[in-house]
Amino acid sequence: MNKLLGFAVVALAFALAGCNTVKGVGQDIQKAGEKIEGAAKK
C-alpha cells in the first residue's frame, strides 16, 4: 500500500508540473484519483 501511495504522489507531482492552467490541474487530479481508485479495487 505504501508503494502505491508513493507512486501516486510522484505521478501527481509530474502531472501537476505539466499543467499550465487551473482547469488542467483539476483534470490531472481527477485522472490520478481514477488511477488510485482503480488500483484500490484490484
N, CA, C and O atoms as a GROMACS GRO file, in nm:
protein
  168
    1MET      N    1   0.083  -0.119   0.000
    1MET     CA    2   0.000   0.000   0.000
    1MET      C    3   0.088   0.126   0.000
    1MET      O    4   0.056   0.223  -0.068
    2ASN      N    5   0.196   0.123   0.075
    2ASN     CA    6   0.285   0.239   0.080
    2ASN      C    7   0.349   0.267  -0.054
    2ASN      O    8   0.367   0.383  -0.092
    3LYS      N    9   0.384   0.160  -0.128
    3LYS     CA   10   0.444   0.178  -0.260
    3LYS      C   11   0.344   0.242  -0.355
    3LYS      O   12   0.380   0.328  -0.435
    4LEU      N   13   0.218   0.199  -0.347
    4LEU     CA   14   0.115   0.254  -0.432
    4LEU      C   15   0.094   0.402  -0.402
    4LEU      O   16   0.082   0.484  -0.494
    5LEU      N   17   0.090   0.436  -0.276
    5LEU     CA   18   0.072   0.576  -0.237
    5LEU      C   19   0.192   0.660  -0.284
    5LEU      O   20   0.173   0.771  -0.333
    6GLY      N   21   0.311   0.608  -0.269
    6GLY     CA   22   0.431   0.679  -0.314
    6GLY      C   23   0.428   0.701  -0.464
    6GLY      O   24   0.462   0.809  -0.512
    7PHE      N   25   0.388   0.597  -0.538
    7PHE     CA   26   0.379   0.610  -0.683
    7PHE      C   27   0.276   0.715  -0.722
    7PHE      O   28   0.298   0.794  -0.813
    8ALA      N   29   0.164   0.714  -0.652
    8ALA     CA   30   0.057   0.811  -0.681
    8ALA      C   31   0.105   0.954  -0.657
    8ALA      O   32   0.073   1.044  -0.734
    9VAL      N   33   0.179   0.975  -0.551
    9VAL     CA   34   0.231   1.109  -0.519
    9VAL      C   35   0.329   1.155  -0.627
    9VAL      O   36   0.323   1.269  -0.671
   10VAL      N   37   0.417   1.066  -0.668
   10VAL     CA   38   0.515   1.102  -0.772
   10VAL      C   39   0.443   1.129  -0.904
   10VAL      O   40   0.476   1.226  -0.973
   11ALA      N   41   0.347   1.045  -0.939
   11ALA     CA   42   0.272   1.064  -1.063
   11ALA      C   43   0.197   1.197  -1.060
   11ALA      O   44   0.192   1.269  -1.160
   12LEU      N   45   0.138   1.228  -0.946
   12LEU     CA   46   0.066   1.354  -0.932
   12LEU      C   47   0.160   1.473  -0.946
   12LEU      O   48   0.126   1.574  -1.007
   13ALA      N   49   0.278   1.462  -0.890
   13ALA     CA   50   0.375   1.571  -0.899
   13ALA      C   51   0.414   1.596  -1.045
   13ALA      O   52   0.422   1.711  -1.088
   14PHE      N   53   0.437   1.489  -1.120
   14PHE     CA   54   0.471   1.505  -1.262
   14PHE      C   55   0.353   1.562  -1.340
   14PHE      O   56   0.371   1.645  -1.428
   15ALA      N   57   0.233   1.517  -1.307
   15ALA     CA   58   0.115   1.567  -1.376
   15ALA      C   59   0.096   1.716  -1.349
   15ALA      O   60   0.064   1.793  -1.440
   16LEU      N   61   0.115   1.757  -1.227
   16LEU     CA   62   0.098   1.898  -1.192
   16LEU      C   63   0.206   1.984  -1.256
   16LEU      O   64   0.181   2.099  -1.292
   17ALA      N   65   0.326   1.929  -1.270
   17ALA     CA   66   0.434   2.004  -1.332
   17ALA      C   67   0.404   2.032  -1.479
   17ALA      O   68   0.452   2.130  -1.535
   18GLY      N   69   0.326   1.946  -1.541
   18GLY     CA   70   0.294   1.963  -1.682
   18GLY      C   71   0.173   2.050  -1.708
   18GLY      O   72   0.140   2.076  -1.823
   19CYS      N   73   0.108   2.096  -1.604
   19CYS     CA   74  -0.015   2.176  -1.622
   19CYS      C   75   0.019   2.323  -1.633
   19CYS      O   76   0.113   2.373  -1.571
   20ASN      N   77  -0.061   2.392  -1.713
   20ASN     CA   78  -0.044   2.537  -1.727
   20ASN      C   79  -0.165   2.614  -1.680
   20ASN      O   80  -0.158   2.736  -1.663
   21THR      N   81  -0.276   2.546  -1.658
   21THR     CA   82  -0.398   2.616  -1.618
   21THR      C   83  -0.462   2.547  -1.498
   21THR      O   84  -0.430   2.432  -1.467
   22VAL      N   85  -0.550   2.618  -1.433
   22VAL     CA   86  -0.622   2.561  -1.319
   22VAL      C   87  -0.710   2.446  -1.367
   22VAL      O   88  -0.722   2.344  -1.299
   23LYS      N   89  -0.771   2.463  -1.482
   23LYS     CA   90  -0.855   2.357  -1.538
   23LYS      C   91  -0.771   2.231  -1.563
   23LYS      O   92  -0.816   2.120  -1.534
   24GLY      N   93  -0.652   2.248  -1.614
   24GLY     CA   94  -0.562   2.134  -1.640
   24GLY      C   95  -0.524   2.064  -1.511
   24GLY      O   96  -0.515   1.942  -1.507
   25VAL      N   97  -0.501   2.141  -1.406
   25VAL     CA   98  -0.468   2.082  -1.276
   25VAL      C   99  -0.584   1.997  -1.227
   25VAL      O  100  -0.564   1.886  -1.178
   26GLY      N  101  -0.706   2.048  -1.240
   26GLY     CA  102  -0.823   1.973  -1.196
   26GLY      C  103  -0.838   1.843  -1.274
   26GLY      O  104  -0.872   1.740  -1.216
   27GLN      N  105  -0.814   1.847  -1.403
   27GLN     CA  106  -0.824   1.727  -1.485
   27GLN      C  107  -0.719   1.626  -1.446
   27GLN      O  108  -0.747   1.506  -1.438
   28ASP      N  109  -0.597   1.671  -1.420
   28ASP     CA  110  -0.490   1.581  -1.381
   28ASP      C  111  -0.519   1.517  -1.246
   28ASP      O  112  -0.493   1.398  -1.226
   29ILE      N  113  -0.572   1.594  -1.152
   29ILE     CA  114  -0.605   1.540  -1.020
   29ILE      C  115  -0.715   1.436  -1.035
   29ILE      O  116  -0.712   1.332  -0.968
   30GLN      N  117  -0.812   1.463  -1.120
   30GLN     CA  118  -0.920   1.367  -1.142
   30GLN      C  119  -0.866   1.237  -1.202
   30GLN      O  120  -0.906   1.128  -1.160
   31LYS      N  121  -0.777   1.247  -1.299
   31LYS     CA  122  -0.719   1.127  -1.361
   31LYS      C  123  -0.638   1.048  -1.259
   31LYS      O  124  -0.644   0.925  -1.256
   32ALA      N  125  -0.562   1.118  -1.176
   32ALA     CA  126  -0.482   1.050  -1.074
   32ALA      C  127  -0.575   0.978  -0.975
   32ALA      O  128  -0.547   0.866  -0.933
   33GLY      N  129  -0.684   1.043  -0.938
   33GLY     CA  130  -0.781   0.980  -0.847
   33GLY      C  131  -0.844   0.856  -0.908
   33GLY      O  132  -0.866   0.758  -0.838
   34GLU      N  133  -0.871   0.861  -1.038
   34GLU     CA  134  -0.927   0.744  -1.106
   34GLU      C  135  -0.827   0.629  -1.106
   34GLU      O  136  -0.866   0.513  -1.088
   35LYS      N  137  -0.700   0.659  -1.128
   35LYS     CA  138  -0.597   0.554  -1.126
   35LYS      C  139  -0.586   0.491  -0.988
   35LYS      O  140  -0.576   0.369  -0.976
   36ILE      N  141  -0.587   0.575  -0.885
   36ILE     CA  142  -0.578   0.524  -0.748
   36ILE      C  143  -0.700   0.439  -0.715
   36ILE      O  144  -0.688   0.334  -0.654
   37GLU      N  145  -0.817   0.486  -0.757
   37GLU     CA  146  -0.939   0.412  -0.731
   37GLU      C  147  -0.936   0.276  -0.802
   37GLU      O  148  -0.976   0.174  -0.745
   38GLY      N  149  -0.888   0.275  -0.925
   38GLY     CA  150  -0.878   0.150  -1.000
   38GLY      C  151  -0.782   0.053  -0.935
   38GLY      O  152  -0.808  -0.067  -0.929
   39ALA      N  153  -0.670   0.105  -0.885
   39ALA     CA  154  -0.572   0.020  -0.818
   39ALA      C  155  -0.628  -0.033  -0.686
   39ALA      O  156  -0.598  -0.146  -0.648
   40ALA      N  157  -0.707   0.047  -0.618
   40ALA     CA  158  -0.764   0.004  -0.489
   40ALA      C  159  -0.867  -0.107  -0.508
   40ALA      O  160  -0.884  -0.192  -0.420
   41LYS      N  161  -0.936  -0.106  -0.622
   41LYS     CA  162  -1.036  -0.208  -0.649
   41LYS      C  163  -0.975  -0.344  -0.679
   41LYS      O  164  -1.040  -0.446  -0.662
   42LYS      N  165  -0.850  -0.345  -0.724
   42LYS     CA  166  -0.781  -0.470  -0.758
   42LYS      C  167  -0.742  -0.540  -0.636
   42LYS      O  168  -0.682  -0.648  -0.643
   0.00000   0.00000   0.00000
